[in-house]
Amino acid sequence: MALNGLWSWLFFRRRMGAAAFVEILALWAVPALTLAAFSRVDTKAAWLPAPCLAWVTFAAALCGAVWRLNPRLLG
């Protein structure tokens, strides 16, 4: 949750597109690593973070596109 809050602060409040994109990549790693760790214990449990991983993947693509298309706004 802290990484999610940090991304919102970087992107919307500070308008730091590059930092927000790097941070969302770190945020993406959390559910990906959780999925990998859960898969060693229980395959059904490994699917629990999958919706979060899908959402963060979409959000990262959107963040990167908005940053790339608005360099003046998100310097």
Summary of the structure (lengths in Angstrom):
residues: 75
radius of gyration: 14.1
end to end distance: 25.0
largest distance: 46.7
contacts: 201
relative contact order: 0.18
helix: 81%
strand: 0%
